[in-house]
C-alpha cells in the first residue's frame, strides 16, 4: 500500500467525521488540450446531472485567455459562486473529464443512488487551469510561457499555475479541502525522434535521458503543487496525483513517475475512447485526431473517477494493467508474458476494438498490439496471441528464435486491418468521394464503424490519409466514403494503391474484466452505433516498448 494514500485516507476519515456536511472536496485539474476539452463538441452534459457536484460559475475552465490570465487575483468574485457541474462551451473548447470524473466518484460513494447523492457524502468541486498545447514547465510555477524566447503566438499571458492556486483561495469555506489532483499533459513535450523536448528553444533529449527528465519534472510538479495548495487549505500530508498515459514518449515517463513516487497513480491509457475526428467543431469542420470527442472526455473521466474511488476510499494500491515479466518458451517459438491485472482475467478483445494487425507472409509483424523485435531490431513474424491464464498470455512466433538471440516486446500500433488494393475511385453523394475496394471487408471494419470515423491510409505511393465516415457493401465489395477536404495535405489516393484501416490512436486488444458500471451512456448519436450503451470501464493495457524477454 502506498504511504501517500494512507496519510490521505486518515485525513479524509477524520475530516468526514469533524466537518459540517455537506463537505466540499476539490478535484484540481491541470494539463493541455485533453484536459481543457479542446474540440470536444458538441457537449453531452448540458444540464445539472443531479449528482450534486460543482464548478465555479466561471466554469470548469478557470483559466481563459484575455480574462486576467496572468493576474487571476483580479478575477471578479461573483464568478466564483458554486453552481451545478455541467459542460460549458468556450469557443472551440467543450466537454471535459469533469462530469465523468466527479459524478462517478460521487456515485461510487453512494452505491449509484441519486437520492442518497443529494443527502450524503461530499460534493466535488472541479477546477481546471490549463490550456491546450502547453509544456510541463509552462504549466508550472516556472511559467515559461512568459519567457521572451517563447513564440509570441504561444505566450497568451501565462499564469496557469497561479490561477490554480488562486482557485483554491476562492474555494475556501467551511468544510472545503482538496482531495486529489489530476494531471493530463505530456504530448507537448514529445520530440520528433521519440525523445523529450524540455522547452520550446531546447534541443530534443535522447529517449532515455528525456524520459528521466520528464519523470523528475512530474514528481517535482506534484510535490510543489501539493505543498502550495495545502498551504492555502491548511491540510497536512501530501495530495495524491492521478494521471493518464499520454501518447508519445511522455507516456512512458508518466509510468516511471508512478513507479517512483508513492503519491502518483497512473490510471491507464485512453486509447479506447472516441477521438475528436467524430466531433463537430463547426458546421464545416471536425476535430483533430489527437483530441477526444465529448463522449470520449466523459467516458475517460469515469475511468479516472473509478480509480480515484478505489485508491482514496477503498484503500486499494492501484496499478494499471501492465506487463510484469516476459520469458521465452522452452522451444523458443513464443513468449509468455505475466501481467499485473486490476480485475482478472485478461481478455483479447476484438469486438470493442478492431483486431490490431499488420499482416506479412505466413503471419503478422504486429498482432493484438504486440510487436516482437530481435537483436538487430528486425520484427519477428507472429502467428497468434492467446490468453493462457488469468494474468498471462502467450505470443507465438512463426519460427523459433535462434539460440543465443534475445528479443524485446512492444505494445501499441494504430493499424487495424489491411484492406487490399483500391479498385476504383468515384464521386459520392453530397460532394463526398468513395474508395471502392477489390474485396469485401465488412467483418474487420464493423468494430471500427461501430466506434465512429476511422482512417484509411495508403502504404504504397505518395502518402495520404483520410477519415472514413461511411462504409457500405455494394456488389460484394466494400465502399468507403470520405470528404476530400479532409485528405492529408490535399494528396489524393490512386487506383491500385494498397490501403489499411487505422484507428486515431496507437492501441492493442488486451484488457481486463473489470465489471464496474458507468454512470453515463454514449450520448452523441451523430457517429457510430453505440448511443444509449453504457461506457465500458474495463482497464486496457498500457502502451510500452522494449520490454525485455528472459531466456527459457
C-alpha positions in Angstrom: 0.0 0.0 0.0 1.3 3.4 -0.9 2.1 5.6 2.1 0.7 8.7 0.4 -2.7 7.0 0.3 -2.5 6.1 4.0 -1.9 9.6 5.1 -4.6 11.0 2.8 -7.2 8.3 3.8 -6.6 9.0 7.5 -7.1 12.8 7.0 -10.2 12.2 5.0 -11.7 9.9 7.6 -11.0 12.5 10.3 -12.4 15.3 8.2 -15.6 13.5 7.2 -16.3 13.0 10.9 -15.4 16.5 12.0 -16.6 18.9 9.3 -20.1 20.3 8.7 -21.9 18.4 6.0 -22.1 18.6 3.0 -18.3 18.5 2.7 -16.9 20.1 -0.4 -13.9 18.3 -1.8 -11.8 19.8 -4.6 -10.5 17.9 -7.6 -7.9 20.2 -9.1 -7.0 19.6 -12.8 -4.0 20.7 -14.8 -3.0 19.8 -18.3 -3.1 20.6 -22.0 -5.8 20.0 -24.7 -7.3 16.8 -23.5 -7.7 18.4 -20.1 -9.3 21.6 -21.3 -11.7 19.8 -23.7 -10.3 21.1 -27.0 -12.7 20.3 -29.8 -14.8 18.1 -27.6 -18.0 19.3 -29.2 -20.9 19.2 -29.1 -21.0 18.8 -25.4 -23.0 15.9 -24.0 -23.5 17.1 -20.3 -25.7 20.1 -21.0 -27.6 20.4 -17.7 -27.4 19.7 -13.9 -26.9 15.9 -13.7 -28.4 15.6 -10.2 -25.2 14.1 -8.6 -24.7 17.2 -6.5 -21.2 18.2 -7.8 -20.0 21.8 -8.5 -18.0 24.1 -10.7 -17.4 27.7 -10.2 -19.9 29.9 -12.1 -16.9 30.8 -14.2 -16.9 27.2 -15.4 -14.6 24.2 -15.0 -12.0 26.0 -17.1 -10.9 28.7 -14.7 -8.0 30.0 -16.9 -9.2 31.7 -20.0 -7.1 33.9 -22.4 -7.7 37.7 -22.2 -9.5 37.4 -18.8 -6.9 38.2 -16.2 -4.8 35.3 -17.4 -1.7 36.4 -15.6 -3.5 38.2 -12.8 -6.0 35.7 -11.5 -6.5 37.5 -8.2 -8.2 40.3 -10.2 -11.0 38.0 -11.4 -14.5 39.1 -10.4 -15.6 37.5 -7.1 -19.1 36.8 -8.4 -17.6 34.3 -10.9 -16.7 32.0 -8.1 -20.2 31.2 -6.8 -20.7 27.5 -6.8 -23.1 26.1 -9.4 -24.1 22.6 -10.5 -21.4 20.9 -12.5 -22.0 20.6 -16.2 -20.2 21.2 -19.5 -19.8 24.6 -21.0 -18.6 25.9 -24.3 -15.8 28.4 -24.7 -15.1 28.9 -28.4 -13.6 25.6 -29.6 -13.5 24.1 -26.0 -16.3 21.8 -25.0 -16.8 18.8 -22.7 -14.1 18.0 -20.2 -13.5 15.0 -18.0 -15.1 16.9 -15.1 -18.6 15.4 -15.0 -17.5 11.8 -15.8 -14.8 12.1 -13.0 -16.8 13.8 -10.3 -20.1 12.1 -10.9 -18.7 8.6 -11.0 -16.7 9.4 -7.8 -19.8 10.6 -6.1 -22.0 7.7 -7.4 -19.5 5.1 -6.2 -19.6 6.6 -2.7 -23.4 6.3 -2.5 -23.8 3.0 -4.4 -25.0 4.8 -7.5 -28.1 6.1 -5.7 -29.0 9.6 -6.8 -31.4 10.1 -3.9 -28.6 9.4 -1.5 -26.3 11.6 -3.5 -28.4 14.6 -2.7 -28.2 13.9 1.1 -25.0 12.1 1.8 -21.2 12.3 1.2 -19.0 15.1 -0.1 -19.8 17.2 -3.1 -16.9 17.6 -5.5 -15.8 20.9 -6.9 -13.8 20.6 -10.1 -11.4 23.3 -11.4 -9.0 23.2 -14.4 -6.4 25.9 -15.0 -4.6 24.5 -18.1 -4.5 25.2 -21.8 -4.0 23.1 -24.9 -0.6 22.8 -26.4 1.3 23.5 -23.2 4.6 22.0 -22.0 5.1 21.0 -18.4 7.3 24.0 -17.4 4.8 26.4 -18.9 2.1 25.0 -16.6 4.4 25.0 -13.6 5.4 27.8 -11.2 8.3 28.5 -13.6 5.7 29.7 -16.1 8.0 29.5 -19.2 5.1 30.6 -21.4 6.0 34.2 -20.5 9.7 33.7 -21.4 10.8 36.1 -24.2 12.1 33.0 -26.1 8.6 31.6 -26.4 6.9 32.4 -29.7 4.5 35.3 -29.3 1.6 33.2 -30.5 2.2 30.8 -27.6 2.6 33.3 -24.7 -1.1 34.1 -24.0 -0.3 35.8 -20.7 0.8 32.7 -18.8 -0.5 32.4 -15.2 -1.8 28.8 -15.3 -0.2 27.7 -12.0 -1.0 31.0 -10.3 -4.6 30.5 -11.4 -4.8 27.1 -9.9 -3.6 28.4 -6.5 -6.0 31.4 -6.7 -8.8 29.0 -7.5 -8.1 27.2 -4.1 -8.3 30.6 -2.3 -11.6 31.3 -3.9 -13.0 28.0 -2.9 -12.1 28.3 0.8 -15.1 28.0 3.1 -16.1 25.7 6.0 -15.7 22.1 5.1 -13.5 22.6 2.0 -10.4 20.5 1.2 -8.7 19.4 -1.9 -9.0 15.7 -2.2 -7.0 14.9 -5.3 -5.0 16.3 -8.2 -5.4 15.2 -11.8 -2.7 15.7 -14.5 -3.4 15.5 -18.2 -0.3 16.7 -20.0 2.7 15.2 -21.9 2.2 15.3 -25.7 3.5 18.9 -25.6 7.0 17.8 -24.5 7.2 14.9 -27.0 10.1 15.1 -29.6 10.0 14.1 -33.2 12.6 11.3 -32.7 11.0 9.7 -29.6 12.8 11.8 -27.0 11.7 14.7 -24.9 11.9 18.5 -25.6 12.3 20.3 -22.3 11.4 23.8 -23.6 10.5 25.2 -27.0 14.0 26.6 -27.5 15.8 23.4 -26.4 17.2 20.5 -28.4 15.4 17.2 -28.1 16.9 15.0 -25.4 17.6 11.3 -26.3 14.8 9.0 -25.2 16.4 7.5 -22.0 17.6 10.9 -20.8 14.4 12.6 -21.8 12.2 10.2 -20.0 14.2 10.6 -16.9 13.9 14.3 -17.2 10.1 14.3 -17.6 9.7 11.8 -14.8 11.6 14.1 -12.4 9.8 17.1 -13.6 6.4 15.5 -13.0 7.3 14.3 -9.5 8.7 17.8 -8.6 5.5 19.3 -10.0 3.2 17.2 -7.9 5.3 17.9 -4.7 5.2 21.6 -5.2 1.6 21.8 -6.3 0.6 19.7 -3.3 2.6 21.8 -0.9 1.3 25.1 -2.3 -2.3 24.0 -2.2 -2.1 22.6 1.3 -0.6 25.9 2.5 -3.8 27.5 1.3 -6.3 24.9 2.6 -4.4 24.1 5.8 -4.3 20.4 5.0 -1.5 18.1 6.3 0.4 15.4 4.4 0.7 15.3 0.6 -2.0 15.3 -2.0 -2.2 12.4 -4.4 -1.9 13.0 -8.1 -3.7 10.8 -10.7 -2.6 10.9 -14.4 -3.4 9.3 -17.7 -0.9 7.7 -20.0 -0.4 10.2 -22.8 0.5 9.3 -26.3 4.2 9.7 -27.3 7.3 9.3 -25.1 5.9 11.1 -22.1 3.5 8.2 -21.6 6.5 6.0 -20.6 7.8 8.7 -18.3 4.5 9.0 -16.5 4.6 5.3 -15.7 8.1 5.8 -14.4 6.9 8.6 -12.2 4.1 6.5 -10.8 6.7 3.8 -10.0 9.0 6.2 -8.2 6.5 8.5 -6.4 4.1 6.9 -3.9 1.7 9.8 -4.5 1.3 9.4 -8.2 -1.2 7.0 -9.7 -1.3 6.2 -13.4 -5.0 5.4 -14.3 -4.1 3.8 -17.6 -4.2 4.6 -21.4 -7.1 6.4 -23.0 -6.8 4.8 -26.5 -10.2 3.0 -26.2 -12.3 6.2 -26.2 -13.5 8.0 -29.3 -11.4 10.6 -31.0 -12.4 14.2 -31.9 -12.4 13.2 -35.6 -16.0 12.4 -34.6 -16.6 15.9 -33.1 -18.4 18.6 -35.0 -16.4 21.7 -34.1 -18.2 23.9 -36.7 -20.8 23.1 -39.4 -17.9 22.6 -41.8 -15.1 21.1 -39.6 -14.5 18.0 -37.5 -11.9 17.9 -34.7 -8.2 16.8 -34.7 -7.4 13.1 -34.3 -5.3 13.7 -31.1 -8.3 15.3 -29.2 -11.3 13.5 -27.7 -14.9 13.5 -28.7 -17.3 14.8 -25.9 -18.3 11.2 -25.1 -14.6 10.3 -25.0 -13.9 13.0 -22.4 -16.8 12.0 -20.2 -16.0 8.3 -20.6 -12.4 8.8 -19.7 -13.5 10.9 -16.7 -15.4 8.0 -15.4 -12.3 5.8 -15.6 -10.4 8.4 -13.6 -13.2 8.7 -11.1 -13.3 4.9 -10.7 -9.6 4.7 -9.9 -9.8 7.6 -7.5 -12.5 5.9 -5.6 -10.6 2.7 -5.4 -7.5 4.4 -4.1 -8.9 7.1 -1.9 -12.0 5.3 -0.4 -11.4 1.6 -0.9 -7.8 1.7 0.1 -6.5 -0.2 -3.0 -2.9 0.0 -4.0 -3.7 0.8 -7.7 -1.6 -0.4 -10.6 -2.8 -0.2 -14.2 -2.8 -3.2 -16.5 0.9 -3.6 -17.3 3.5 -6.3 -18.1 5.5 -7.7 -15.2 7.7 -10.3 -16.7 8.3 -12.0 -20.1 10.0 -15.3 -20.8 10.7 -17.3 -23.9 9.0 -20.7 -24.2 11.4 -23.7 -23.9 11.2 -24.2 -27.6 12.0 -20.6 -28.3 8.9 -20.4 -30.5 7.0 -18.0 -28.4 7.0 -15.8 -25.3 4.8 -15.8 -22.2 4.1 -12.5 -20.5 2.8 -12.2 -17.0 0.7 -9.0 -16.3 -0.4 -7.0 -13.4 -4.2 -7.2 -13.9 -6.6 -5.0 -11.9 -9.6 -7.3 -12.4 -8.6 -10.7 -13.9 -9.0 -12.5 -16.2 -7.2 -11.0 -19.2 -9.1 -10.7 -22.4 -8.1 -10.3 -26.1 -11.0 -8.1 -27.1 -11.5 -7.8 -30.9 -15.2 -6.8 -30.6 -14.9 -3.5 -28.7 -11.8 -2.5 -30.6 -10.9 -3.9 -34.1 -8.3 -6.5 -34.1 -4.9 -4.8 -34.4 -2.8 -6.4 -37.1 -0.2 -5.9 -39.7 -0.1 -9.0 -42.0 3.0 -10.4 -43.5 3.8 -13.6 -45.4 2.9 -16.5 -43.1 1.9 -14.3 -40.1 1.9 -10.8 -38.7 4.5 -8.3 -37.9 2.1 -6.8 -35.3 -0.9 -8.6 -33.7 -3.3 -7.5 -31.0 -1.0 -4.6 -30.4 2.2 -6.6 -30.0 5.4 -6.5 -31.9 8.5 -8.6 -31.1 11.9 -7.5 -32.2 15.2 -9.4 -32.4 18.7 -8.3 -31.6 19.1 -6.4 -34.8 15.8 -4.6 -34.5 14.0 -6.7 -37.1 10.4 -7.6 -36.5 9.6 -11.2 -35.8 6.7 -12.9 -37.6 3.8 -13.7 -35.1 1.1 -16.3 -35.6 -1.1 -15.9 -32.5 -1.7 -14.0 -29.3 -3.7 -16.0 -26.7 -4.7 -15.9 -23.1 -3.3 -18.9 -21.2 -4.1 -17.9 -17.6 -6.0 -15.1 -15.8 -2.9 -13.0 -15.8 -0.8 -14.5 -18.6 -0.8 -14.5 -22.4 1.4 -16.2 -25.0 2.7 -14.7 -28.2 3.5 -17.4 -30.8 6.3 -16.9 -33.4 6.2 -18.1 -37.0 9.6 -19.8 -36.4 11.8 -20.3 -33.3 14.2 -17.6 -32.2 17.8 -18.7 -32.9 19.8 -19.8 -30.0 21.7 -17.0 -28.2 19.5 -14.3 -29.7 17.4 -12.1 -27.4 14.2 -10.3 -28.2 12.1 -7.4 -26.8 8.3 -6.8 -26.9 6.5 -3.6 -27.9 2.8 -2.9 -27.5 0.7 -0.4 -29.4 0.1 0.3 -33.1 -2.6 2.3 -35.0 -3.0 -0.1 -38.0 -6.2 -2.2 -37.7 -6.5 -4.2 -40.9 -5.1 -4.5 -44.4 -7.8 -3.6 -47.0 -6.1 -4.7 -50.2 -5.9 -2.5 -53.2 -8.1 0.3 -54.4 -10.2 -0.9 -57.3 -11.9 2.3 -58.2 -12.2 6.0 -57.1 -15.5 7.7 -57.7 -17.8 10.6 -56.7 -20.2 10.0 -53.8 -23.3 11.8 -52.5 -23.2 15.4 -51.3 -19.7 16.3 -52.6 -18.0 13.2 -51.0 -15.8 10.7 -52.7 -15.6 7.0 -52.4 -12.9 4.3 -52.4 -14.1 1.0 -53.9 -12.0 -1.9 -52.6 -11.3 -5.0 -54.5 -13.0 -7.3 -52.0 -15.4 -7.3 -49.1 -14.1 -6.2 -45.6 -17.4 -5.9 -43.6 -16.3 -8.0 -40.7 -12.9 -6.4 -39.8 -14.4 -2.9 -40.4 -17.5 -3.4 -38.2 -15.8 -2.7 -34.8 -14.3 0.4 -36.4 -17.5 1.8 -37.8 -19.3 1.0 -34.5 -16.9 3.4 -32.8 -17.4 6.1 -35.5 -15.0 7.5 -38.0 -11.6 5.8 -38.7 -8.7 6.5 -41.0 -7.8 4.8 -44.3 -4.1 5.1 -45.1 -2.2 4.1 -48.2 1.0 2.2 -47.8 2.1 2.5 -51.5 2.5 5.6 -53.5 2.5 9.2 -52.2 1.4 9.0 -48.6 -2.0 10.3 -47.7 -4.8 9.6 -45.2 -8.4 10.5 -44.7 -11.2 9.9 -42.1 -13.8 7.4 -43.4 -17.3 8.4 -42.3 -19.4 5.9 -44.4 -19.0 2.2 -45.0 -21.2 0.2 -47.4 -21.3 -3.1 -49.2 -22.1 -3.0 -52.9 -21.9 -5.8 -55.4 -19.9 -7.9 -53.0 -17.2 -5.4 -52.3 -16.7 -2.7 -49.6 -17.1 1.0 -50.4 -15.5 3.7 -48.1 -16.9 7.3 -48.2 -14.9 10.4 -47.3 -14.8 14.1 -47.6 -12.0 15.1 -50.0 -11.4 18.3 -48.0 -10.1 16.1 -45.2 -7.3 14.4 -47.3 -3.9 14.9 -45.6 -2.1 17.8 -47.3 -4.7 17.5 -50.1 -2.9 14.4 -51.5 -5.4 12.1 -53.3 -5.5 8.4 -53.5 -4.8 6.5 -56.7 -6.3 3.3 -58.1 -4.1 0.3 -57.4 -2.7 1.6 -54.1 -2.6 -0.7 -51.2 -4.5 0.7 -48.1 -5.0 -0.1 -44.5 -7.7 0.8 -41.9 -6.3 2.7 -38.9 -7.6 4.0 -35.6 -6.7 7.5 -34.5 -4.6 6.2 -31.6 -2.0 3.5 -31.2 -3.7 0.7 -29.4 -3.9 -3.0 -28.6 -6.6 -5.5 -27.8 -5.6 -6.5 -24.3 -7.9 -5.6 -21.4 -9.1 -6.9 -18.1 -12.6 -7.9 -17.0 -13.5 -5.0 -14.7 -17.3 -5.2 -14.1 -17.6 -1.6 -12.8 -20.8 0.1 -14.0 -20.8 3.5 -15.6 -22.9 6.5 -14.6 -23.4 7.6 -18.2 -24.1 6.2 -21.6 -23.0 7.2 -25.1 -25.0 10.3 -26.0 -23.8 11.8 -29.3 -25.8 9.9 -31.9 -24.1 11.6 -34.9 -21.5 8.8 -35.3 -21.0 5.2 -34.5 -23.7 2.7 -33.3 -23.3 2.9 -29.5 -25.7 5.6 -28.5 -27.6 4.6 -25.3 -25.0 1.9 -24.4 -23.1 2.3 -21.1 -19.4 3.2 -21.2 -17.4 0.0 -20.6 -15.0 0.6 -17.8 -12.5 -2.1 -18.5 -8.8 -1.4 -17.9 -6.8 -1.6 -21.1 -3.1 -2.4 -21.2 -0.6 0.4 -21.0 1.4 1.2 -24.1 5.0 0.0 -23.7 8.2 -0.6 -25.7 11.5 -2.5 -25.5 10.2 -4.8 -22.7 13.0 -7.4 -22.1 12.3 -11.1 -22.6 14.2 -13.6 -20.4 15.7 -16.8 -21.8 13.9 -20.1 -21.1 
